[in-house]
Amino acid sequence: MNQGLYRLSLFKFSSRNSFIQNLKPCVLEFDPQVEEAQDFKYIIITLKETLLDQIPSEPVHLVRGSPKCKYHMNILEDFIAKELRGDKVQYDARCTHGGGRVRVNTPSIQVYGFSQAFGRANHRVAAEIIKKVYPQFEVSYEQNMAQ
């Protein structure tokens, strides 16, 4: 059986949004054992299903950040390639809410800055999402802090 067809039929007959609901709301790639501050880029991704034969889904906002990505656009590209497995037909993933930087200095996470490609994110929204996934950290944000 063709893997592409199997994957499409798997999502088509599963409950609506089950794949999206199973995605982690926030993934920040950092080492919690490192004592010095870790500073890297992040974006807020807006994701929704785009299948024509289904009721349009409500968009979901996800936070992704990685020190491995030189540019904010690379974070979005990695998300599409790794988490959506390149599936641009069923899902629309965009960085409509901007990006910035994350500084992890255990036990705190600070959200600040801006993305030249996507603009300044609403860091309050990003901080709220981060707090849900990393409750052991003190999460703060600076909406006007320069990069």
Contacts in CASP RR format, 6 or more apart in sequence:
PFRMAT RR
TARGET T0000
AUTHOR 0000-0000-0000
METHOD contacts of the structure
MODEL  1
MNQGLYRLSLFKFSSRNSFIQNLKPCVLEFDPQVEEAQDFKYIIITLKET
LLDQIPSEPVHLVRGSPKCKYHMNILEDFIAKELRGDKVQYDARCTHGGG
RVRVNTPSIQVYGFSQAFGRANHRVAAEIIKKVYPQFEVSYEQNMAQ
7 85 0 8 1.000
7 87 0 8 1.000
8 89 0 8 1.000
8 90 0 8 1.000
11 19 0 8 1.000
11 51 0 8 1.000
11 90 0 8 1.000
12 51 0 8 1.000
12 53 0 8 1.000
16 49 0 8 1.000
16 54 0 8 1.000
16 55 0 8 1.000
16 57 0 8 1.000
17 49 0 8 1.000
17 57 0 8 1.000
17 58 0 8 1.000
17 60 0 8 1.000
20 47 0 8 1.000
20 48 0 8 1.000
20 49 0 8 1.000
20 57 0 8 1.000
20 60 0 8 1.000
20 91 0 8 1.000
21 60 0 8 1.000
23 47 0 8 1.000
23 60 0 8 1.000
23 62 0 8 1.000
23 83 0 8 1.000
24 62 0 8 1.000
24 133 0 8 1.000
25 60 0 8 1.000
25 61 0 8 1.000
25 62 0 8 1.000
25 63 0 8 1.000
25 129 0 8 1.000
25 132 0 8 1.000
25 133 0 8 1.000
26 62 0 8 1.000
26 63 0 8 1.000
26 64 0 8 1.000
26 129 0 8 1.000
26 130 0 8 1.000
26 132 0 8 1.000
26 133 0 8 1.000
26 134 0 8 1.000
27 62 0 8 1.000
27 63 0 8 1.000
27 64 0 8 1.000
27 65 0 8 1.000
28 40 0 8 1.000
28 42 0 8 1.000
28 63 0 8 1.000
28 64 0 8 1.000
28 65 0 8 1.000
28 66 0 8 1.000
28 102 0 8 1.000
28 104 0 8 1.000
28 109 0 8 1.000
28 130 0 8 1.000
28 134 0 8 1.000
29 40 0 8 1.000
29 65 0 8 1.000
29 66 0 8 1.000
29 67 0 8 1.000
29 68 0 8 1.000
30 38 0 8 1.000
30 40 0 8 1.000
30 67 0 8 1.000
30 102 0 8 1.000
30 104 0 8 1.000
31 38 0 8 1.000
32 104 0 8 1.000
32 106 0 8 1.000
34 106 0 8 1.000
35 106 0 8 1.000
36 105 0 8 1.000
37 103 0 8 1.000
37 104 0 8 1.000
37 105 0 8 1.000
38 67 0 8 1.000
38 103 0 8 1.000
38 104 0 8 1.000
38 105 0 8 1.000
39 67 0 8 1.000
39 101 0 8 1.000
39 102 0 8 1.000
39 103 0 8 1.000
39 104 0 8 1.000
40 65 0 8 1.000
40 66 0 8 1.000
40 67 0 8 1.000
40 69 0 8 1.000
40 101 0 8 1.000
40 102 0 8 1.000
41 65 0 8 1.000
41 66 0 8 1.000
41 69 0 8 1.000
41 71 0 8 1.000
41 72 0 8 1.000
41 75 0 8 1.000
41 99 0 8 1.000
41 100 0 8 1.000
41 101 0 8 1.000
41 102 0 8 1.000
41 115 0 8 1.000
42 63 0 8 1.000
42 64 0 8 1.000
42 65 0 8 1.000
42 75 0 8 1.000
42 99 0 8 1.000
42 100 0 8 1.000
42 101 0 8 1.000
42 102 0 8 1.000
42 111 0 8 1.000
42 121 0 8 1.000
42 126 0 8 1.000
43 63 0 8 1.000
43 64 0 8 1.000
43 65 0 8 1.000
43 72 0 8 1.000
43 75 0 8 1.000
43 76 0 8 1.000
43 95 0 8 1.000
43 97 0 8 1.000
43 98 0 8 1.000
43 99 0 8 1.000
43 100 0 8 1.000
43 115 0 8 1.000
43 118 0 8 1.000
43 121 0 8 1.000
44 61 0 8 1.000
44 62 0 8 1.000
44 63 0 8 1.000
44 95 0 8 1.000
44 96 0 8 1.000
44 97 0 8 1.000
44 98 0 8 1.000
44 99 0 8 1.000
44 121 0 8 1.000
44 122 0 8 1.000
44 125 0 8 1.000
44 126 0 8 1.000
44 129 0 8 1.000
45 61 0 8 1.000
45 62 0 8 1.000
45 63 0 8 1.000
45 64 0 8 1.000
45 76 0 8 1.000
45 79 0 8 1.000
45 93 0 8 1.000
45 94 0 8 1.000
45 95 0 8 1.000
46 59 0 8 1.000
46 60 0 8 1.000
46 61 0 8 1.000
46 93 0 8 1.000
46 94 0 8 1.000
46 95 0 8 1.000
46 96 0 8 1.000
46 97 0 8 1.000
47 59 0 8 1.000
47 60 0 8 1.000
47 61 0 8 1.000
47 62 0 8 1.000
47 91 0 8 1.000
47 92 0 8 1.000
47 93 0 8 1.000
48 56 0 8 1.000
48 57 0 8 1.000
48 58 0 8 1.000
48 59 0 8 1.000
48 60 0 8 1.000
48 91 0 8 1.000
48 92 0 8 1.000
49 56 0 8 1.000
49 57 0 8 1.000
49 90 0 8 1.000
49 91 0 8 1.000
49 92 0 8 1.000
50 89 0 8 1.000
50 90 0 8 1.000
50 91 0 8 1.000
50 92 0 8 1.000
51 90 0 8 1.000
61 97 0 8 1.000
61 125 0 8 1.000
61 129 0 8 1.000
62 79 0 8 1.000
62 129 0 8 1.000
63 126 0 8 1.000
63 129 0 8 1.000
63 130 0 8 1.000
64 75 0 8 1.000
64 76 0 8 1.000
64 78 0 8 1.000
64 79 0 8 1.000
65 75 0 8 1.000
65 102 0 8 1.000
66 74 0 8 1.000
66 75 0 8 1.000
66 78 0 8 1.000
68 78 0 8 1.000
69 75 0 8 1.000
69 78 0 8 1.000
71 117 0 8 1.000
72 95 0 8 1.000
72 98 0 8 1.000
72 99 0 8 1.000
72 100 0 8 1.000
72 115 0 8 1.000
72 116 0 8 1.000
72 117 0 8 1.000
72 118 0 8 1.000
73 117 0 8 1.000
73 118 0 8 1.000
76 93 0 8 1.000
76 94 0 8 1.000
76 95 0 8 1.000
79 93 0 8 1.000
80 86 0 8 1.000
80 88 0 8 1.000
80 93 0 8 1.000
84 91 0 8 1.000
84 93 0 8 1.000
95 115 0 8 1.000
95 117 0 8 1.000
95 118 0 8 1.000
97 118 0 8 1.000
97 121 0 8 1.000
97 122 0 8 1.000
97 125 0 8 1.000
98 114 0 8 1.000
98 115 0 8 1.000
98 118 0 8 1.000
98 119 0 8 1.000
98 120 0 8 1.000
98 121 0 8 1.000
99 113 0 8 1.000
99 114 0 8 1.000
99 115 0 8 1.000
99 118 0 8 1.000
99 119 0 8 1.000
99 120 0 8 1.000
99 121 0 8 1.000
99 126 0 8 1.000
100 111 0 8 1.000
100 112 0 8 1.000
100 113 0 8 1.000
100 114 0 8 1.000
100 115 0 8 1.000
100 119 0 8 1.000
100 120 0 8 1.000
100 121 0 8 1.000
100 123 0 8 1.000
100 147 0 8 1.000
101 111 0 8 1.000
101 112 0 8 1.000
101 113 0 8 1.000
101 147 0 8 1.000
102 109 0 8 1.000
102 110 0 8 1.000
102 111 0 8 1.000
102 130 0 8 1.000
103 109 0 8 1.000
103 110 0 8 1.000
103 112 0 8 1.000
104 137 0 8 1.000
106 137 0 8 1.000
107 136 0 8 1.000
107 137 0 8 1.000
107 138 0 8 1.000
108 137 0 8 1.000
108 138 0 8 1.000
108 139 0 8 1.000
108 140 0 8 1.000
109 127 0 8 1.000
109 130 0 8 1.000
109 134 0 8 1.000
109 137 0 8 1.000
109 138 0 8 1.000
109 139 0 8 1.000
109 140 0 8 1.000
110 139 0 8 1.000
110 140 0 8 1.000
110 141 0 8 1.000
110 142 0 8 1.000
111 123 0 8 1.000
111 126 0 8 1.000
111 127 0 8 1.000
111 130 0 8 1.000
111 139 0 8 1.000
111 140 0 8 1.000
111 141 0 8 1.000
111 142 0 8 1.000
112 123 0 8 1.000
112 141 0 8 1.000
112 142 0 8 1.000
112 145 0 8 1.000
112 147 0 8 1.000
113 120 0 8 1.000
113 123 0 8 1.000
113 142 0 8 1.000
113 145 0 8 1.000
113 146 0 8 1.000
113 147 0 8 1.000
114 120 0 8 1.000
114 121 0 8 1.000
114 147 0 8 1.000
115 121 0 8 1.000
120 143 0 8 1.000
122 143 0 8 1.000
123 141 0 8 1.000
123 142 0 8 1.000
123 143 0 8 1.000
124 141 0 8 1.000
124 143 0 8 1.000
126 141 0 8 1.000
127 139 0 8 1.000
127 140 0 8 1.000
127 141 0 8 1.000
130 137 0 8 1.000
130 139 0 8 1.000
131 137 0 8 1.000
131 139 0 8 1.000
END
